[in-house]
């Protein structure tokens, strides 16, 4: 069972590790294709948050979207590696990554229902939602298995009449 669990974690985390590696390889001086995709999406997300909540949400003066992308790469890559090793910390890092990135990058709510982009973004959003659920399932199973191992067995009491 342990080997199959490891293979499952490798297969699951491969999407995160390979995506982080690709972003690192493409980063260069200008942040690469990932930053070019993130900039307009983050600006639209920021605008939507400001309108909906009637606030002035913006990044601190010294923080650029390039820095957010670097943080996302770290969460994605390190989380994937730690998850492969069976670490709960890796699962939590991936949860943070998915919770932060999914509503920004897969903004199906900004597209017309008839648009092909809507379907792509909606499917990507659902994929990330299912990955989020799988990580929650992993953490729940890991916690329940830990509780079962630490629970002391009660001796069987004889019935008396």
C-alpha positions, 0 to 999 in steps of 0.5 A: 500500500505504501508504494502505491500511495507514493506512486499516486502522490508522484502522479498527482504532484507531477502537474505542479512540479512540472508547471513550476519547472516550466515557469522557472525555465521561462522566467528570464528578465521579464517573467516569461509567458506566465507573467504576461498571462498574469498581469492582465488577469490580476488587474481585472481581478483587482478591479472586480474586487474593488468594485464588488467590495467597494475598497481600494485593493492594490499591491504595496508600493515595492511589490510587483506582479513579478513578485507574486509570480515568484511566490506562486512558483515557490508554493507550486514547486515546493508544495509539489515536492513536499507532497510527493514525500507525503508531507502535510505541509506540501498539501497545505502549500498546494492548497494556498497556491490553488486558492490564490491562483484559481480565481485569478487565472481561471476567471470564467465569470468574466467571459460570455457563456457562448465564448470558447474562452468561457468553456476553457476557463470554466473547465480549468477552474473545475480542474483546480477545484477538483485538485483542491478537493483531492488535497483536502481528502488527502489531509483528512485521510492523513489526519484520520489515519494518525488518530487511529494509530494514536488511539489506544485499544480498550480492553474488552470487558467481560459481561456480568449478570 
